[in-house]
Amino acid sequence: MRGSASVQDSILDAIGHTPMVRLPRGFDPQVRCEILLKCEFTNPGGSVKDRIALYMVREAERKGLLKPGGRIVECSSGNTGFGLCMVAAALGYRITIVIPDKMSREKIGALRALGGDVVVTPANVTVDHPQHYTQVAGRIARETGGWWPNQYHNPDNAWAHYYSTAPEIWEQVGGEMDAFVCGVGTGGTFTGIARYLKEQDPAVRCVGVDPPGSILYEYWKSGRIPEAQPYAVEGVGMEEVPGAWDKGLVDEFHVVEDSESFALARRLAATTGVFGGGSSGFALAGALRSARGLPADARVVVLLPDYGKAYLSKTFSEDWLRDRRFLPPTPAATATVADLVRDRERAHVSPNDLLSGAVLQIGERGVRPLPVVAPDGGLLGVLDEDAALRRLAAGEDLARLPVREHVVPAPPVLEPGAPWTAALAALGAREAVLVRHADGGFVPLDRRDLLQSLRRLSHR
Ligand code: PMP
């Protein structure tokens, strides 16, 4: 084998050594000091959790808890589950991930792509129920002789950061920094890094960030454990006190609302190109608050845990944000037809395309009715779904049939600038109408779209 210093033997060698990027001055006019972003989303699995996955596995091997060819069992739908599947695949372990059924298909698909066995359990059961995902994970671990990393209470979660993330940060800042800011979930990231930094320089302020509804801030402040309330930012905050967290290391704790977390994650991506998830906006919000009182020569480091692409249908979807009132609703008085189809899937076929491709567009992207558009952009009609159905039922090969022979007249076409009430009137008893997009394309609008989008208008 030829040698090369820059070739790595395993994807696991690519974990860590993440960049630190300066937030442009003026991002927050009230902040005068330097803010440095520790970009953990450049890890190969897309998050800071690759580090703990590798470290916890290596420690379990060292302690004899995990033998060659053995099984790892964990309950995490998020970044830790993904990181563990990546590590298991690279090192030849079998792995079972137990997750509640509210998780997205994309997340389950990612775990399976890495060779994980995924067990889906009901989300709406109490912690002590035998079907709760932690109970199921414990049972599978016992029955298979598997090893359960249990990141919430595993001290190696924090040690992973003490030995990798923290020394990297210290080296990147040349031993000069005034504050470190990080969201707290299991508390492993915060605890490992804060412990190391304070050993280097006890004057470094370690700042935690918590969502409202989590118990951690109140527990830190008063020792009392309040009742947890729901919140939307993912990966941070807790319903019970995690054993991996040392609250004694927290010098300052900020509570950041979901709306602010999402707005900042979006502005960071759109104005700097740094594309973190919702909990990156959340941590940055905490950092900005902490930095507002600091002089111009101070330096604050904030950790951005994961990559924004995992949240395209949430943090980065205007409709999702509007549905949860994280963005103001569109006033009904000025709303147009275009506002009703803003995030709607689009597709069209040309008359010379094959019927097989057209049916695929309907199946995969749910575009119905499917516009048939001439090469000059003119609308010829929509796909005749009944005819396609009859062909399929007769066993015909749709890859031999052109769309041209399966076109029916299009429903009414609405102009995008028309008032939204035009859509209501045009839909009437019809199944769907089309909206002409500003760029000349056509977007279907049906009753379901109307139900979704009218909720987003405000009538006050
Ligand atoms: N952000 C995201 C997206 C996460 O998945 C996690 C891990 N739960 C965190 C932040 C918080 O990290 P930790 O668990 O180490 O406190």
Boltz pocket constraint, residues with backbone or C-beta under 6 A from the ligand:
constraints:
  - pocket:
      binder: B
      contacts: [[A, 78], [A, 79], [A, 80], [A, 183], [A, 184], [A, 185], [A, 186], [A, 187], [A, 188], [A, 189], [A, 190], [A, 234], [A, 235], [A, 236], [A, 277], [A, 279], [A, 305], [A, 306]]
      max_distance: 6.0
